[in-house]
């Protein structure tokens, strides 16, 4: 973990400013996800996530919209501007993933790997040297 990742407080929010949040504690891991759900929910080729403890995540203002993108997975986003904000698994309630680019300083987190690399779009060419997991981290 870099000195920037050791930073104790990270803040962020949506594009329009209606939602603001704070992460009180160091992020656990950054990752690029190429799965169909992340691509579909963001409209992007992949989403970069920051994993943190749920207890460290606090909404400062606004009320995000929520939806279940698949069984036991809830995503939050701004209902006004559409910015994707969080991803949380019901079977891991102690963890929450936050979209890295919704952070005020996304450079504070360095991704460690790529998930669902078998779903990477053929026109995405990434030469960052990070580990690639065909599916999740177990694969």
N, C-alpha and C positions, 0 to 999 in steps of 0.2 A: 504494500500500500504506500502510495506517495505521500509527501507532506501535505499536498492539497487534499488528498482523500482523508487525512487525519483530522481535517477541519471539523470542529464539533457541531456547527450549526450551518445548515443549508436551507435556503428559502427559494420558493418558486411560485408559479401560478400559471394561469391561463393567459392567452394572448390578449384578451380584452380587459383583464384585470379584475374580473368579477370573483375569481377564486384565487385565494392565496393560501399557501401552506408552509410549514417549517418542518425540517428533519433535525431533531436534537440528538445528535450522535453521529458517529462515522458511518458512512454507507458500508454495507457488507461486500457488495460486488456489483460491478457493471457488466452488462452483457448485451450483445446484439441478437435480437430474435427475428428469425426469418419465417416463422410459422404463418399459416394461412389466416389465422385469427388476428394476429398482430397486423399483418399486411392489410387485411380487410377493414379492421377497426380504425386504422390510421390513414389509409389511402397512400401509404408509403411503401417502398421496397423492403424495408425492415424497420424495427423500432429498437432503440437503445434504452434499456431499463437500468435503474439503480435500485438494488435490493436493500431494504433497511428493516429494522425492527418495527412492527406495528405500533408499539408503545412509544417509539421515537417520532412518529408521524402525527402532526397536529394541523388541523384546518384552522387558519387564522381568520378567514372571511369567506363568505359565500357558501353555497350549498351545491355541490356537484350533483349531476344526474348520475344514476347508477343503472346498470343492466347486466344480466347474466349472459356472457358471450358463449358459454357452454355450461353444462352441469358443473356446479361447484366452483365456478370462476366468475367473479364480479369485477367489472371495469367501471371506473368513474371518469366523467368528462364534464367540461363546462357546457351547460345547456344553451348558453348565449353564443359563444364563438366556436364551440365544438372541439376545443383542445383536449386530446386524450391526457389523462392525468395518472390514474393508478390501475393496477391489476392485482387482484388478491384471490388466493385459493382458499376455499372453505376448510380444506384439510391441513392447511398451514397458516392458521390465523395469527400466529406470532410474526409473520413476515408480510411485507407489502412491497410491491415493485412500483416505482414512480418513473414516469417518462423523463429520461435524462435531459431532453431539450426543453422541458417545462421548468427546469431549474434556472434561477437568475444567472448562475455561472455554471453552465454544463461542463465546462472544462475542468471543474473540480473533481470529476469522476472519470477514471480511465477504464474503458471496457476491458474485460479479461478474456472474453471468448465469444463465439458465435453459436447459437442454438438453432436447431432445425436447418442446418446447412444443406440438407438434401432438398429443401424447399426454396433455396436461393434462386432468384430469377436468373436466367442464363445471361442477361445483359448486365448483371451486377458483377463487377470485377473488383475484388477487394484483395489487396496484397499487404495487409497489416501484420501478417505472421501470427495472428492469434489462433489458439486452438479452435478447431471446428468440430462440433458434435453433430452427428448425422441427425439425431432427433434431440432428445433432452440431454442433460449432462451424463445420464447413465449409459448413453449409447456411445 
